[in-house]
Each structure stands twice: as C-alpha cells, then as structure tokens.
Amino acid sequence: QYRPEGLAYVVYTSGSTGAPKGVEITCQSLLNLACAMEPIYGKGAVLSVCNVGFDAFLLESACALLNGRTILLPQDEELESPRALAGLIRGFGAGFLSTTPSRMSAFLKDEAFSQAMAGMESIVCGGEAFPSDLLQRLRLDTPARIYNQYGPSETTVAVSIKQLNHASAITAGSPMSNCKLYILDNWGNPLPIGVYGNLYVGGVCVGRGYRNAPELTAQSFSESPFELGDRLYHTGDIARWTPQGEIVLAGRSDHQVKLRGLRIEPQEISGCLMKHPGVLQSAAAVQQHGGQDVLLAFYTSEAPIPEEELLALCASYLPHYMIPSAIVRLESIPLTANGKVNEALLPHPDLTVSAHMQAETKTQELLLTIFRHVLGRPDLGVDSDYFLFGGNSLNAMEALSEIGQRTGHALRMSDLYACRNVLRLASLLDQDGGASLAPIQRLQRAPAQERWPLTPIQQGIYVQSHLDPTGKTYHMAGGFRLSFIPDIDRMERAFRALISQEPLLRTAFVPESDGIFARVRPEADFALPVFRNVTLEEAAADLLAPFQLDRAPLL
C-alpha cells in the first residue's frame, strides 16, 4: 500500500568516514521529482546510459515510467560505443538523454553520435560543471532543449534546472517544483544576491537521512528555521544567487571532490590503502595532468611497496572510477597546522613513462597510433599503461570505437581494463587472428519480399492519417521563390532518377485482407506539376491535396 512517507529507494554515496552512506528517499520525494520532470522529457523514448548505482538512473527509469515514457536499455557493449548508441537513437526514436558533461563531450567525438543528436528532443547534463565549449558544440549539433541540472543524492537527484539554449550565462538554474534553496552564512543567516555562502536545500525533495547512521544524519540534516515542519540538507556546496533568481556554484566546502560527475571522498581511498600492513600514512587528491583530471594517491612506508600490489588492493575494495591512476611513495604526508592533509603541498608527480620499447607488429603500431591520438600523448609506448597516461572510461570509448573500425573486431571496456597497454591488447587481437573476439556487426540488406509488415510507428501514422478528415496530418508542404526560371524537363528527370534509385520513394501502403502492408513498386510514375497563370494560393490548394497512401510515389 502506498504511503507518501514510505521508503522508495536507498542510494549509496561516498562517505567522509571511509565507508559509503545509504541515503533514504521517500515515495513522496520520488513522485515530486517525477512530476517536475514531466515537461523536461521529450516525446520519444528515454535512452538509458547511466549506471544503475548512480542516482541519475532514476531519471531514466522510475521517473520516466511514471510519466508514461518508453525506456531504451542498451546492452553493456552498446554503452561503451557511441556509434552503437547513435544507431539506437535513430532506430528507436530516442528523444531524451541524461548524462554528465564530460561523458557527453566524449560521445560527441564520434561523428555518428554527433549526427544522431539532430533527432534528440531534450538533453539533461548534471553531476559536474557544464563547460561553455560543450554548450557551443551542442547548439551546433542539435535543436534539442539543453538543460543544466543540479542536485545531491540526499535531495532526490535534482533540485534546480536551467535551459541553456539561449542563455547568456551558464548557471545551475532556479529551484524545481517544491524544492527550496537557501544560501546562508556560517551562522545560518540568509545572504544577499551576489554573496557566496553555504547552500542548503529544503522542501519535499529532502530525503529521510542516512540509513542506520543517526549521527551522520544529524550532521547534515536539520529542522528548518524558515518554515515549520520543513527540514534542511546542508549540501557542502558554495553558491550565490543571481538577480534572476538562479544559483551559481563555486565548489565545495568539505573534502569531497567530483571526478567525471561522480562524488569521491579522498579519505575513502586513503582508508583503503591503510588496509595494507606496510602503509603508515596515506592521502588522495585529484590533480590536473596533461589537461585532464587525474586521481592520485600518496603513502608513506618504511620500505617501498610495488605499485601494482597497492592498485590490486584498491581494485579489491573500490569501484573502478575510484582506483587511482598512480600511487606515489613519499617520505612524509604534508599536513596543515590542525593536522589535516595539505593538498596544496602534495607533489605533482611526473606521469610520463619512457617510450623505450618500439612496436614490433602492425597491430602494435596501429594500437599505439590510436592510443597516442586519443590521449594526446606522443610519448606513450607499447608498454605504457593507458590509464596512467590520462586514460579513463570516457576517452576509452573513443579508442575502442576506433580500434573496432580499423580492425573489424569489437573490444569491450573490460578488455582495456585488463590489458591496459598496447603489448597485451595487441596480443589479444592477434591471438587466433582475433577469432576469440566478437566481430563488428555489419547491417545486412534484408532479403527481397513482395510485401513488408508496417512498423509500430508506420501503423500509427497510417491510422492518424485516416482519422484526420482533411488527410493532411503528415503533409509537410513548403514553397520556395526562385530568382530564375528552372529547367522543368531536367528537374523532372532528376526526380525520376531519384525515385528509381530509392526503394522508399517507390513504396505504397496497401490495405489487404490480413492487414496493411508496404509494397515496393518496381516503377513509380512521376510528373512534375506545372501551374501557369494562377496565384500562389490557387497552386497551394492543389498541392495540399491528401496523399493516396496506396499509390507511389508519396511526393
């Protein structure tokens, strides 16, 4: 039985104690999000690309279903291929996509995906800062509504949203329905427009708290001093109001960081390293290397510990996005006066690996060229670790897509995580001539048939066309004023040549005893209508006659 205050779901997020925290969200909060998302969705299907453990997956699942939307769930291998996703977008009429800006940027590097964006209706990006260059690229590639969305897991995925298509500045937007945002100073007083302070969230969207963790709940959730019975969540984000009633974010006040849209607590990584008996102290931080955010870990010990051993330890306890790109041994961890890790004094290690080994086979040469191009690292060698040179799950998709196009074999993300360098990956490709790998699936021409069943979309268009008494539901008419008199005969020959080459233009939709079927005619007569001594309105009236769907061509 439904109860508004009943538990809808629990989502786990990184915790400052070194252990994940389970956020409890009620049915009322989830329904409120679903109602707020109703005008955001497109009419087409919702393409699901988020991991099920990421709270944004709710936008693609529960909220979409509650709004009557169709959900398109790609296979694992399709999620790793922007080209495959482009095929799904076109083939199933996807109209909504939600992802992080960094992942969207990686998708758009694939030409097929970029072209498929032309059919998208609504794009929502969240989880990290929205770059201006990504907005410019999306404006060129798609007519879709482009949104920047903000919200912590503790407040049911999203609390503010901003449509950016014609925006003069990128902000996190204004509060969504039944969400209340407060920007307060350290004593809980509201701050004026333009002054940065601590961002708090109130309203129906605020969750119950942390599962089986009353002390942690008390630290972040509190009763609202502004509205009786309401509760506030302290996000840990720093923000300010704009004169237009929108918020601008300026980083976090605690130690959490975001890497590729995922919240990471460095203490959780250092706590994992401390499980090793030889580690005395440890720390973790995100640094800029080669223009990319790289997660690094540092430790002290009496004797050096093999890096592979510590990475294997991290892989045993942490998700892949929290595994450091490198682990560096220090003589001591720099600390502040109050004993906390001083990230500003952590060294920036040189991640360059000497490319002393040369490619010995054509496969190695090909992979080396692709890796160097994708990562922008000409110093990468055949024995260099892809992920230590700035590789991540986003640019890995670009690399795997290129490898598939050049070799004809489909590699999975797990293959790259396992092999990590050119030598191992080339060995995998060359083993039995790549027979153990799945070949790239090529579209095959369908066998010839006398008639074809209609797709669900075609059936809907056929029915709606006959329900409309004018017969013009899908009549896409247009007119062009030319500055010259065209060659009518030549234009007619061009249309006839096009119709003879394209089966779709020779297709008629014929009612038969067992249903409506599409039949491709071997020939379709065409004559270019020419009107003389008539007004534009008189010509348009004749051209706007209803289609006869059982006669080709439908022009």
TIFI-675904 format. One line per field, with one value per residue (C-alpha): residue number from 1; x, y, z. Coordinates in nm, 2 decimals. Layout:
TIFI-675904
k NUM, ... .
u X, ... .
v Y, ... .
w Z, ... .
//
This chain:
TIFI-675904
k 1, 2, 3, 4, 5, 6, 7, 8, 9, 10, 11, 12, 13, 14, 15, 16, 17, 18, 19, 20, 21, 22, 23, 24, 25, 26, 27, 28, 29, 30, 31, 32, 33, 34, 35, 36, 37, 38, 39, 40, 41, 42, 43, 44, 45, 46, 47, 48, 49, 50, 51, 52, 53, 54, 55, 56, 57, 58, 59, 60, 61, 62, 63, 64, 65, 66, 67, 68, 69, 70, 71, 72, 73, 74, 75, 76, 77, 78, 79, 80, 81, 82, 83, 84, 85, 86, 87, 88, 89, 90, 91, 92, 93, 94, 95, 96, 97, 98, 99, 100, 101, 102, 103, 104, 105, 106, 107, 108, 109, 110, 111, 112, 113, 114, 115, 116, 117, 118, 119, 120, 121, 122, 123, 124, 125, 126, 127, 128, 129, 130, 131, 132, 133, 134, 135, 136, 137, 138, 139, 140, 141, 142, 143, 144, 145, 146, 147, 148, 149, 150, 151, 152, 153, 154, 155, 156, 157, 158, 159, 160, 161, 162, 163, 164, 165, 166, 167, 168, 169, 170, 171, 172, 173, 174, 175, 176, 177, 178, 179, 180, 181, 182, 183, 184, 185, 186, 187, 188, 189, 190, 191, 192, 193, 194, 195, 196, 197, 198, 199, 200, 201, 202, 203, 204, 205, 206, 207, 208, 209, 210, 211, 212, 213, 214, 215, 216, 217, 218, 219, 220, 221, 222, 223, 224, 225, 226, 227, 228, 229, 230, 231, 232, 233, 234, 235, 236, 237, 238, 239, 240, 241, 242, 243, 244, 245, 246, 247, 248, 249, 250, 251, 252, 253, 254, 255, 256, 257, 258, 259, 260, 261, 262, 263, 264, 265, 266, 267, 268, 269, 270, 271, 272, 273, 274, 275, 276, 277, 278, 279, 280, 281, 282, 283, 284, 285, 286, 287, 288, 289, 290, 291, 292, 293, 294, 295, 296, 297, 298, 299, 300, 301, 302, 303, 304, 305, 306, 307, 308, 309, 310, 311, 312, 313, 314, 315, 316, 317, 318, 319, 320, 321, 322, 323, 324, 325, 326, 327, 328, 329, 330, 331, 332, 333, 334, 335, 336, 337, 338, 339, 340, 341, 342, 343, 344, 345, 346, 347, 348, 349, 350, 351, 352, 353, 354, 355, 356, 357, 358, 359, 360, 361, 362, 363, 364, 365, 366, 367, 368, 369, 370, 371, 372, 373, 374, 375, 376, 377, 378, 379, 380, 381, 382, 383, 384, 385, 386, 387, 388, 389, 390, 391, 392, 393, 394, 395, 396, 397, 398, 399, 400, 401, 402, 403, 404, 405, 406, 407, 408, 409, 410, 411, 412, 413, 414, 415, 416, 417, 418, 419, 420, 421, 422, 423, 424, 425, 426, 427, 428, 429, 430, 431, 432, 433, 434, 435, 436, 437, 438, 439, 440, 441, 442, 443, 444, 445, 446, 447, 448, 449, 450, 451, 452, 453, 454, 455, 456, 457, 458, 459, 460, 461, 462, 463, 464, 465, 466, 467, 468, 469, 470, 471, 472, 473, 474, 475, 476, 477, 478, 479, 480, 481, 482, 483, 484, 485, 486, 487, 488, 489, 490, 491, 492, 493, 494, 495, 496, 497, 498, 499, 500, 501, 502, 503, 504, 505, 506, 507, 508, 509, 510, 511, 512, 513, 514, 515, 516, 517, 518, 519, 520, 521, 522, 523, 524, 525, 526, 527, 528, 529, 530, 531, 532, 533, 534, 535, 536, 537, 538, 539, 540, 541, 542, 543, 544, 545, 546, 547, 548, 549, 550, 551, 552, 553, 554, 555 .
u 0.00, 0.13, 0.23, 0.39, 0.64, 0.72, 1.07, 1.10, 1.47, 1.82, 2.12, 2.47, 2.71, 3.07, 3.12, 3.37, 3.42, 3.57, 3.25, 2.96, 2.65, 2.30, 2.06, 1.69, 1.44, 1.06, 0.79, 0.66, 1.01, 1.03, 0.68, 0.77, 1.07, 0.87, 0.61, 0.89, 1.05, 0.73, 0.78, 1.15, 1.11, 1.07, 0.80, 1.04, 1.20, 1.43, 1.78, 1.93, 2.31, 2.36, 2.49, 2.21, 2.41, 2.41, 2.10, 2.06, 1.94, 1.61, 1.55, 1.58, 1.38, 1.12, 1.05, 1.03, 0.79, 0.57, 0.55, 0.45, 0.77, 0.93, 1.28, 1.55, 1.80, 2.13, 2.34, 2.67, 2.87, 2.65, 2.70, 3.07, 3.02, 2.89, 2.84, 2.62, 2.42, 2.38, 2.22, 1.98, 1.88, 1.80, 1.64, 1.41, 1.34, 1.51, 1.42, 1.57, 1.92, 2.07, 2.44, 2.74, 2.90, 3.23, 3.06, 2.86, 3.18, 3.33, 3.02, 3.03, 3.38, 3.21, 3.07, 2.78, 2.67, 2.71, 2.48, 2.23, 2.19, 1.99, 1.69, 1.71, 1.44, 1.58, 1.93, 2.00, 2.36, 2.44, 2.68, 2.97, 3.03, 2.89, 3.17, 3.09, 3.26, 3.03, 2.73, 2.85, 2.90, 2.55, 2.40, 2.55, 2.47, 2.11, 1.79, 1.71, 1.64, 1.97, 1.95, 2.20, 2.07, 2.20, 2.11, 2.27, 2.17, 2.03, 1.77, 1.63, 1.86, 1.77, 1.67, 1.74, 1.75, 1.84, 1.77, 2.08, 1.98, 1.95, 2.11, 2.37, 2.54, 2.57, 2.41, 2.27, 1.93, 1.63, 1.46, 1.25, 0.89, 0.86, 1.24, 1.36, 1.72, 1.89, 2.23, 2.34, 2.65, 2.83, 2.57, 2.27, 2.17, 2.05, 2.29, 2.21, 2.23, 2.58, 2.74, 2.88, 2.77, 2.67, 2.39, 2.11, 1.81, 1.46, 1.12, 0.96, 1.28, 1.48, 1.54, 1.49, 1.86, 2.14, 2.04, 2.13, 2.35, 2.18, 2.50, 2.57, 2.21, 2.22, 2.54, 2.38, 2.01, 1.83, 1.50, 1.43, 1.43, 1.24, 0.93, 0.76, 0.79, 1.04, 1.39, 1.71, 2.00, 2.35, 2.49, 2.85, 2.85, 2.93, 2.69, 2.54, 2.21, 2.19, 1.95, 1.74, 1.68, 1.93, 2.22, 2.59, 2.80, 3.17, 3.30, 3.26, 3.33, 3.42, 3.68, 3.46, 3.56, 3.40, 3.57, 3.38, 3.05, 3.09, 3.14, 3.46, 3.57, 3.96, 3.95, 3.77, 4.07, 4.33, 4.14, 4.16, 4.54, 4.57, 4.45, 4.79, 5.01, 5.31, 5.14, 5.19, 5.01, 4.81, 4.62, 4.44, 4.37, 4.25, 4.52, 4.55, 4.79, 4.80, 4.48, 4.28, 4.17, 4.37, 4.31, 4.63, 4.71, 5.01, 5.15, 5.44, 5.61, 5.93, 6.01, 5.88, 5.57, 5.51, 5.26, 5.08, 5.03, 4.86, 4.65, 4.53, 4.43, 4.23, 4.06, 3.95, 3.76, 3.68, 3.47, 3.68, 3.62, 3.79, 4.10, 4.40, 4.58, 4.91, 5.02, 5.33, 5.55, 5.65, 5.88, 5.60, 5.25, 5.22, 4.98, 4.82, 4.85, 4.54, 4.67, 4.47, 4.63, 4.75, 4.66, 4.83, 5.16, 5.12, 5.37, 5.27, 5.44, 5.58, 5.35, 5.55, 5.68, 5.97, 5.87, 6.18, 6.01, 5.92, 5.62, 5.72, 5.40, 5.15, 4.88, 5.11, 5.18, 4.80, 4.71, 5.00, 4.89, 4.53, 4.63, 4.86, 4.60, 4.32, 4.52, 4.73, 5.04, 5.31, 5.54, 5.32, 5.50, 5.38, 5.44, 5.28, 4.97, 4.67, 4.51, 4.83, 4.86, 4.53, 4.30, 3.96, 3.63, 3.53, 3.82, 3.84, 3.51, 3.67, 3.98, 3.77, 3.55, 3.85, 4.01, 3.68, 3.66, 4.03, 4.05, 3.69, 3.68, 3.47, 3.67, 3.49, 3.58, 3.68, 3.94, 4.11, 4.09, 4.25, 4.52, 4.60, 4.88, 4.95, 5.15, 4.88, 4.60, 4.78, 4.84, 4.47, 4.38, 4.65, 4.55, 4.40, 4.37, 4.12, 3.88, 3.81, 3.67, 3.33, 3.34, 3.19, 2.83, 2.75, 2.40, 2.29, 2.04, 1.71, 1.60, 1.36, 0.99, 0.67, 0.53, 0.65, 0.47, 0.44, 0.65, 0.45, 0.54, 0.42, 0.09, 0.03, 0.09, -0.14, -0.42, -0.38, -0.38, -0.71, -0.87, -0.80, -1.09, -0.86, -0.60, -0.32, -0.19, 0.16, 0.15, 0.48, 0.43, 0.66, 0.73, 1.04, 1.06, 1.33, 1.51, 1.53, 1.31, 1.43, 1.48, 1.15, 1.25, 1.58, 1.42, 1.16, 1.43, 1.62, 1.32, 1.25, 1.62, 1.60, 1.27, 1.41, 1.72, 1.54, 1.30, 1.14, 1.01, 0.85, 0.68, 0.30, 0.09, -0.18, -0.48, -0.52, -0.74, -0.49, -0.37, -0.19, 0.13, 0.41, 0.48, 0.78, 0.68, 0.94, 0.84, 0.65, 0.52, 0.61, 0.52, 0.62, 0.30, 0.34, 0.09, 0.06, -0.13, -0.25, -0.19, 0.03, -0.28, -0.45, -0.14, -0.11, -0.47, -0.40, -0.06, -0.21, -0.44, -0.44, -0.19, -0.32, -0.11, -0.17, -0.01, 0.36, 0.55, 0.43, 0.56 .
v 0.00, 0.34, 0.58, 0.92, 0.89, 0.53, 0.43, 0.45, 0.36, 0.37, 0.51, 0.48, 0.77, 0.82, 0.90, 1.10, 0.82, 0.59, 0.39, 0.46, 0.62, 0.50, 0.78, 0.70, 0.87, 0.86, 0.79, 1.15, 1.28, 1.05, 1.14, 1.51, 1.46, 1.27, 1.55, 1.81, 1.61, 1.58, 1.89, 1.81, 1.48, 1.46, 1.27, 1.00, 0.72, 0.77, 0.64, 0.50, 0.54, 0.58, 0.31, 0.17, 0.26, 0.63, 0.82, 0.99, 0.65, 0.74, 1.00, 0.72, 0.46, 0.53, 0.89, 0.81, 0.52, 0.74, 0.99, 0.71, 0.72, 0.43, 0.34, 0.22, 0.00, -0.06, -0.37, -0.33, -0.33, -0.07, 0.16, 0.15, 0.25, 0.60, 0.47, 0.19, 0.44, 0.66, 0.36, 0.31, 0.68, 0.67, 0.32, 0.36, 0.74, 0.83, 1.18, 1.22, 1.17, 1.24, 1.22, 1.41, 1.69, 1.50, 1.19, 1.39, 1.55, 1.20, 1.08, 1.38, 1.30, 1.02, 1.16, 0.91, 1.01, 1.38, 1.34, 1.14, 1.43, 1.61, 1.39, 1.44, 1.65, 1.70, 1.67, 1.70, 1.73, 1.72, 1.59, 1.84, 2.18, 2.25, 2.37, 2.65, 2.47, 2.18, 2.41, 2.56, 2.22, 2.10, 2.42, 2.34, 1.97, 1.95, 2.15, 1.98, 2.16, 2.17, 2.16, 2.20, 2.02, 2.02, 1.82, 1.60, 1.24, 1.34, 1.56, 1.32, 1.36, 1.72, 2.05, 2.31, 2.33, 2.58, 2.56, 2.68, 2.71, 3.09, 3.16, 3.44, 3.26, 2.90, 2.87, 2.58, 2.74, 2.81, 2.57, 2.29, 2.24, 2.20, 2.25, 2.54, 2.67, 2.88, 3.04, 3.11, 3.23, 3.02, 3.13, 3.03, 3.38, 3.43, 3.61, 3.88, 3.84, 3.80, 3.69, 3.33, 3.12, 2.77, 2.61, 2.44, 2.26, 2.23, 2.11, 1.79, 1.68, 1.63, 1.27, 1.10, 1.08, 0.82, 0.46, 0.33, 0.63, 0.88, 1.07, 1.13, 1.23, 1.48, 1.64, 1.71, 1.73, 1.97, 2.14, 2.45, 2.78, 2.93, 2.70, 2.50, 2.12, 2.16, 2.01, 2.14, 1.95, 2.10, 2.03, 2.13, 2.33, 2.70, 2.91, 3.26, 3.40, 3.59, 3.88, 3.65, 3.40, 3.14, 2.99, 2.99, 2.71, 2.77, 2.44, 2.26, 2.35, 2.00, 1.75, 1.57, 1.61, 1.53, 1.32, 1.27, 1.36, 1.11, 1.23, 1.09, 1.11, 1.10, 0.97, 0.66, 0.59, 0.66, 0.44, 0.16, 0.20, 0.19, -0.17, -0.27, -0.37, -0.18, 0.16, 0.41, 0.72, 0.78, 1.06, 1.10, 1.40, 1.50, 1.69, 1.83, 1.64, 1.69, 1.89, 1.61, 1.54, 1.25, 1.08, 1.02, 0.85, 0.90, 0.69, 0.66, 0.33, 0.20, 0.03, 0.08, -0.13, -0.23, 0.00, -0.30, -0.45, -0.13, -0.09, -0.45, -0.38, -0.07, -0.28, -0.53, -0.27, 0.03, 0.08, 0.13, 0.51, 0.54, 0.35, 0.59, 0.65, 0.64, 0.57, 0.76, 0.69, 1.00, 1.05, 1.22, 1.34, 1.73, 1.84, 2.17, 2.32, 2.14, 1.80, 1.77, 1.68, 1.99, 1.91, 2.22, 2.08, 1.73, 1.69, 1.67, 1.35, 1.32, 1.06, 1.04, 0.69, 0.65, 0.50, 0.29, -0.01, 0.01, -0.15, -0.48, -0.58, -0.40, -0.45, -0.29, 0.01, 0.06, 0.05, 0.27, 0.53, 0.52, 0.55, 0.84, 1.02, 0.98, 1.07, 1.34, 1.17, 1.12, 0.98, 0.68, 0.35, 0.00, -0.10, 0.23, 0.19, 0.35, 0.47, 0.61, 0.84, 1.01, 0.73, 0.69, 0.53, 0.83, 0.85, 0.47, 0.46, 0.67, 0.44, 0.12, 0.26, 0.35, 0.01, -0.16, 0.04, -0.03, -0.40, -0.52, -0.67, -0.53, -0.49, -0.43, -0.19, -0.48, -0.59, -0.25, -0.25, -0.60, -0.54, -0.17, -0.14, -0.19, -0.51, -0.70, -0.57, -0.65, -1.00, -1.03, -0.91, -1.13, -1.44, -1.69, -1.39, -1.24, -1.53, -1.52, -1.16, -1.06, -0.93, -0.59, -0.64, -0.50, -0.43, -0.68, -0.60, -0.76, -1.04, -0.94, -0.97, -0.90, -0.71, -0.58, -0.55, -0.20, -0.09, 0.03, 0.40, 0.34, 0.19, 0.49, 0.73, 0.53, 0.53, 0.90, 1.00, 0.83, 0.97, 1.32, 1.42, 1.65, 1.38, 1.63, 1.52, 1.44, 1.67, 1.86, 2.13, 2.42, 2.67, 2.84, 3.16, 3.12, 3.41, 3.23, 3.00, 2.64, 2.38, 2.19, 1.89, 1.85, 1.88, 1.61, 1.38, 1.43, 1.34, 1.03, 0.92, 0.97, 0.77, 0.48, 0.46, 0.48, 0.20, 0.41, 0.65, 0.37, 0.23, 0.22, 0.12, -0.11, -0.24, -0.62, -0.89, -0.97, -0.61, -0.31, -0.39, -0.19, -0.29, -0.16, -0.10, -0.17, 0.15, 0.47, 0.72, 1.08, 1.40, 1.74, 1.95, 2.29, 2.57, 2.87, 3.19, 3.11, 3.27, 3.11, 3.04, 2.86, 2.65, 2.57, 2.45, 2.19, 2.08, 2.04, 1.75, 1.45, 1.17, 0.85, 0.61, 0.31, 0.48, 0.55, 0.78, 0.96, 1.30 .
w 0.00, -0.10, 0.18, 0.10, 0.38, 0.28, 0.16, -0.22, -0.26, -0.09, -0.29, -0.17, -0.20, -0.09, 0.28, 0.48, 0.73, 0.46, 0.43, 0.18, 0.31, 0.22, 0.15, 0.22, -0.02, 0.03, -0.22, -0.19, -0.28, -0.58, -0.71, -0.67, -0.89, -1.15, -1.17, -1.20, -1.49, -1.69, -1.91, -1.94, -2.12, -2.50, -2.68, -2.79, -2.59, -2.29, -2.37, -2.05, -2.03, -1.65, -1.42, -1.21, -0.89, -0.99, -0.86, -1.20, -1.33, -1.17, -1.44, -1.70, -1.51, -1.23, -1.33, -1.70, -1.63, -1.40, -1.69, -1.94, -2.13, -2.31, -2.18, -2.41, -2.23, -2.43, -2.39, -2.20, -2.51, -2.67, -2.37, -2.45, -2.81, -2.91, -3.26, -3.13, -2.92, -3.23, -3.40, -3.11, -3.11, -3.48, -3.48, -3.18, -3.20, -2.87, -2.76, -2.41, -2.28, -1.94, -1.86, -1.73, -1.94, -1.96, -2.09, -2.34, -2.46, -2.51, -2.70, -2.94, -3.06, -3.26, -3.58, -3.59, -3.24, -3.32, -3.63, -3.43, -3.19, -3.46, -3.37, -2.99, -2.82, -2.47, -2.32, -1.95, -1.81, -1.45, -1.19, -1.27, -1.42, -1.76, -1.99, -2.23, -2.52, -2.48, -2.49, -2.81, -2.97, -2.87, -3.01, -3.34, -3.34, -3.21, -3.19, -2.86, -2.54, -2.34, -1.96, -1.68, -1.37, -1.02, -0.71, -0.44, -0.39, -0.05, -0.21, -0.47, -0.77, -0.88, -0.71, -0.98, -1.36, -1.63, -2.00, -2.18, -2.55, -2.54, -2.20, -2.18, -1.88, -1.76, -1.41, -1.21, -1.26, -1.04, -0.79, -0.93, -0.81, -0.43, -0.38, -0.17, -0.19, 0.08, 0.07, 0.43, 0.61, 0.88, 1.14, 0.94, 0.82, 0.46, 0.23, -0.03, -0.40, -0.53, -0.20, -0.18, 0.11, 0.21, 0.00, 0.19, 0.03, 0.18, 0.07, -0.04, -0.21, 0.11, 0.20, 0.53, 0.61, 0.61, 0.66, 1.01, 1.07, 1.30, 1.39, 1.02, 0.96, 1.24, 1.09, 0.75, 0.81, 1.04, 1.12, 0.90, 1.09, 0.80, 0.77, 1.04, 0.98, 0.70, 0.70, 0.55, 0.40, 0.41, 0.06, 0.13, -0.19, -0.21, -0.42, -0.47, -0.60, -0.93, -0.97, -1.19, -0.90, -1.02, -0.84, -0.94, -0.78, -0.68, -0.55, -0.22, 0.14, 0.25, 0.12, -0.13, -0.50, -0.82, -1.09, -1.42, -1.25, -0.95, -0.59, -0.44, -0.08, -0.08, 0.27, 0.14, -0.09, 0.18, 0.42, 0.16, 0.13, 0.51, 0.50, 0.36, 0.66, 0.51, 0.47, 0.76, 0.62, 0.31, 0.12, -0.21, -0.43, -0.78, -0.98, -1.33, -1.56, -1.93, -1.92, -1.76, -1.40, -1.26, -0.93, -0.74, -0.41, -0.18, 0.10, 0.34, 0.44, 0.58, 0.25, -0.10, -0.19, -0.55, -0.71, -0.87, -0.53, -0.40, -0.71, -0.68, -0.32, -0.43, -0.71, -0.45, -0.24, -0.46, -0.77, -1.09, -1.10, -0.76, -0.84, -0.85, -1.18, -0.99, -0.63, -0.51, -0.21, -0.01, 0.28, 0.47, 0.40, 0.42, 0.69, 0.79, 1.14, 1.26, 1.14, 0.81, 0.47, 0.30, -0.06, -0.19, -0.08, -0.23, -0.51, -0.88, -0.99, -1.34, -1.50, -1.82, -1.90, -2.13, -2.46, -2.48, -2.64, -3.01, -3.18, -3.34, -3.53, -3.74, -3.47, -3.22, -3.45, -3.51, -3.14, -3.05, -3.31, -3.18, -2.81, -2.88, -3.08, -2.83, -2.53, -2.70, -2.56, -2.83, -2.56, -2.49, -2.55, -2.62, -2.25, -2.11, -1.90, -2.09, -1.76, -1.62, -1.93, -1.87, -1.99, -1.84, -1.93, -2.14, -2.38, -2.38, -2.57, -2.84, -2.85, -2.86, -3.13, -3.35, -3.29, -3.39, -3.71, -3.80, -3.71, -3.75, -3.40, -3.11, -2.79, -2.46, -2.19, -1.96, -2.23, -2.20, -1.81, -1.81, -2.08, -2.00, -2.26, -2.63, -2.58, -2.41, -2.62, -2.95, -2.82, -2.75, -3.10, -3.27, -3.08, -3.33, -3.57, -3.34, -3.37, -2.99, -3.03, -3.14, -3.50, -3.57, -3.66, -4.01, -4.13, -4.39, -4.67, -4.60, -4.84, -5.11, -5.03, -5.21, -4.91, -4.57, -4.24, -4.10, -3.80, -3.50, -3.59, -3.95, -3.82, -3.60, -3.89, -4.12, -3.86, -3.77, -4.14, -4.19, -3.87, -3.99, -4.22, -4.42, -4.47, -4.41, -4.07, -4.21, -4.51, -4.49, -4.76, -4.84, -5.10, -5.24, -5.45, -5.72, -5.88, -6.21, -6.43, -6.38, -6.64, -6.59, -6.81, -6.63, -6.29, -6.37, -6.50, -6.17, -5.96, -6.17, -6.13, -5.76, -5.74, -5.94, -5.72, -5.38, -5.28, -5.01, -5.27, -5.46, -5.15, -5.12, -4.82, -4.93, -4.73, -4.77, -4.62, -4.34, -4.27, -4.40, -4.58, -4.75, -5.11, -5.30, -5.66, -5.94, -6.10, -6.00, -6.25, -6.17, -6.34, -6.21, -6.18, -6.35, -6.29, -6.52, -6.48, -6.13, -5.79, -5.52, -5.32, -5.61, -5.67, -5.30, -5.28, -5.55, -5.40, -5.05, -5.16, -4.93, -5.01, -5.16, -4.95, -5.17, -5.47, -5.51, -5.51, -5.20, -5.31 .
//
